[in-house]
Amino acid sequence: MCFDLDGVLIDTMPRHAQAWQQTLRRWGLRVSRREIYAWEGESGIVTARTLLSRRGRPPTPTDIQRLLEEKQRRFTRLARRVRLNRALVRLVVRLRQRGVPLSLVTGTSWAEVQRVIPPQIRSAFRVIITGDQVRHGKPHPEPYRTAMRRLRVPARETLVVENAPYGIRSGQASGAGWVVAIASSLPQRYLQEADEVVTTVAQLCGVIECRLGVR
């Protein structure tokens, strides 16, 4: 089973959006929160390149690096205290105790995962795939395919939990047996490529328990 991070296990997407918006204003650019949410899971380098290209000229590698560093500094300040979704964390721990192979698949960097997720929670995941460990981020299937390969679980037997279009597409393209999305950041109409869409954590936990046969 594969979990996304931002917008699923932790409540950080509003802070990511705020950090992007504050940083881009200094570069003379504006971006809506909804755009940022729709790109969730994409490599930061790709997002930065896309946004900087709006200035009418190709961005240099130095520009991209400067933008990403500034955005990360702002995000770190804004997200000093990260709120874990306790209900999902309890479910993750229970699934681990039942022997369900679990992975965390995120576009976030490994350093950021270490900062925001306590060691005792990280240890519940047999595999953690971060944005700086893959060549292609979401919506490319590489992140989820890599997780499935390392878990040694067939794609058709894998359940993916997501909350954004790019992550859903990545899960579907990987061949996952079932992709469920929670409307935590975007309205349900943006998530229709998932096999199932839920609106509450309680519904999500119910779907997971039903699909995995765990109560």
C-alpha positions in Angstrom: 0.0 0.0 0.0 1.2 3.5 -0.9 0.4 6.8 0.9 1.0 10.3 -0.4 2.3 12.7 2.3 1.2 16.4 1.8 -2.5 16.8 2.1 -2.9 13.2 3.3 -0.8 12.4 6.3 0.2 16.0 7.1 -1.6 19.3 6.8 1.0 21.3 4.9 -0.4 22.2 1.5 -1.7 25.6 2.6 1.9 26.4 3.9 3.4 25.3 0.6 1.0 27.5 -1.3 1.8 30.5 0.9 5.5 30.0 0.5 5.2 29.8 -3.3 3.0 32.9 -3.5 5.2 35.0 -1.2 8.4 33.9 -3.0 7.0 34.5 -6.5 5.8 38.0 -5.7 9.4 38.9 -5.2 10.1 37.7 -8.7 7.2 39.6 -10.1 5.0 36.6 -10.6 1.6 35.5 -9.3 0.1 32.1 -9.0 -3.2 30.9 -7.5 -3.5 28.5 -4.6 -5.6 26.2 -6.8 -2.8 26.0 -9.4 -0.3 25.0 -6.7 -2.6 22.4 -5.3 -3.1 20.9 -8.8 0.6 20.6 -9.3 1.2 18.9 -6.0 3.6 16.0 -6.2 5.5 17.4 -9.1 9.2 17.9 -8.8 10.1 21.4 -7.4 12.5 21.9 -10.2 9.8 21.4 -12.8 7.4 23.7 -11.0 10.0 26.4 -10.7 11.0 26.1 -14.3 7.3 26.3 -15.4 6.6 29.4 -13.2 9.8 31.3 -14.2 9.1 30.7 -17.8 6.1 33.0 -17.4 8.5 35.9 -17.4 8.8 35.4 -21.2 12.3 33.9 -21.3 13.9 30.5 -20.4 15.0 30.4 -16.8 18.6 29.7 -16.0 19.6 26.8 -13.7 20.8 29.5 -11.2 17.4 31.2 -11.3 15.7 27.9 -10.6 18.0 27.0 -7.7 17.6 30.5 -6.2 13.8 30.3 -6.4 13.7 26.9 -4.9 16.0 27.8 -2.0 14.0 30.9 -1.2 10.7 29.0 -1.3 12.1 26.3 1.0 13.3 28.9 3.5 9.9 30.5 3.6 8.1 27.1 3.9 10.4 26.0 6.7 9.5 29.2 8.6 5.8 28.8 7.9 5.6 25.1 8.8 7.6 25.0 12.0 4.8 22.9 13.5 3.4 20.3 11.2 0.1 18.7 12.2 -0.1 14.9 11.6 -3.5 13.4 10.8 -3.8 11.3 13.9 -6.5 9.0 12.6 -4.5 8.1 9.6 -1.3 7.7 11.6 -3.1 5.3 14.0 -4.3 3.3 10.9 -0.8 3.2 9.5 0.6 1.8 12.7 -2.2 -0.8 12.8 -1.6 -1.8 9.2 2.1 -2.2 9.9 1.4 -4.4 12.9 -0.8 -6.5 10.7 2.1 -7.0 8.3 0.8 -4.8 5.4 3.7 -3.6 3.3 3.6 0.2 3.4 5.3 2.9 1.5 5.3 6.7 1.6 5.5 8.3 -1.9 6.0 12.0 -2.0 7.5 14.8 -4.1 8.9 16.3 -0.9 12.7 15.9 -0.3 14.1 13.3 2.1 15.5 16.1 4.3 12.0 17.6 4.7 10.4 14.1 5.4 13.0 13.7 8.2 12.1 17.1 9.6 8.3 16.7 9.6 7.7 13.0 10.3 8.8 11.6 13.6 11.1 8.6 13.5 8.6 6.3 15.1 6.1 7.1 12.3 8.7 6.9 9.5 9.6 3.4 10.7 6.1 2.2 10.0 6.9 2.5 6.3 9.0 -0.2 4.7 9.8 2.1 1.8 9.9 5.9 1.5 10.2 7.4 -1.9 11.0 11.1 -2.0 11.1 13.7 -4.8 14.9 13.8 -4.8 15.2 10.0 -5.2 13.6 9.7 -8.6 14.3 11.0 -12.0 10.7 11.8 -12.8 8.2 13.1 -10.3 4.5 12.8 -10.4 2.5 12.6 -12.7 5.1 10.2 -14.1 4.6 6.6 -12.8 8.2 6.3 -11.7 7.6 7.2 -8.0 4.9 4.6 -7.4 6.5 2.0 -9.6 9.7 2.4 -7.6 7.8 1.9 -4.4 6.0 -1.2 -5.6 9.3 -2.7 -6.8 11.0 -2.1 -3.5 8.0 -3.4 -1.6 8.0 -6.5 -3.9 4.2 -6.2 -4.3 2.5 -6.5 -7.7 1.0 -3.3 -9.0 -2.5 -4.8 -9.3 -2.4 -5.6 -5.6 -1.4 -2.1 -4.5 -3.7 0.5 -3.0 -2.7 4.1 -3.6 -3.9 7.0 -1.4 -3.7 10.5 -3.0 -5.2 14.0 -2.9 -4.1 15.7 -6.1 -4.5 15.2 -9.9 -0.8 14.6 -10.6 -0.5 12.0 -7.8 -3.7 10.2 -9.1 -2.3 10.1 -12.6 1.0 8.7 -11.3 -0.8 6.0 -9.4 -3.0 5.1 -12.3 -0.1 5.0 -14.8 1.9 2.8 -12.4 -0.8 0.1 -12.8 -2.0 0.3 -9.2 -5.0 -1.9 -8.5 -7.0 0.9 -6.8 -6.4 4.6 -6.4 -8.5 6.4 -3.8 -8.4 10.2 -3.4 -9.4 12.4 -0.5 -10.6 15.9 -1.3 -8.4 17.6 1.3 -7.1 20.4 -0.9 -9.1 20.5 -4.1 -12.8 20.0 -4.7 -13.9 16.5 -5.8 -14.4 17.5 -9.4 -10.6 17.8 -9.8 -10.0 14.2 -8.5 -12.3 12.2 -10.9 -9.4 10.3 -12.4 -9.2 8.3 -9.1 -11.1 5.0 -8.8 -12.8 6.4 -5.7 -13.1 9.9 -4.1 -13.8 10.5 -0.4 -14.4 13.7 1.4 -13.5 12.8 5.0 -10.7 11.0 6.8 -13.2 8.6 8.4 -14.4 7.6 4.9 -10.8 7.2 3.7 -10.0 4.9 6.7 -13.1 2.9 5.9 -12.1 2.4 2.3 -8.6 1.4 3.2 -9.8 -1.1 5.9 -12.4 -2.6 3.5 -10.0 -2.9 0.6 -7.2 -4.5 2.7 -9.6 -6.6 4.8 -8.4 -5.0 8.0 -10.6 -3.9 10.9 
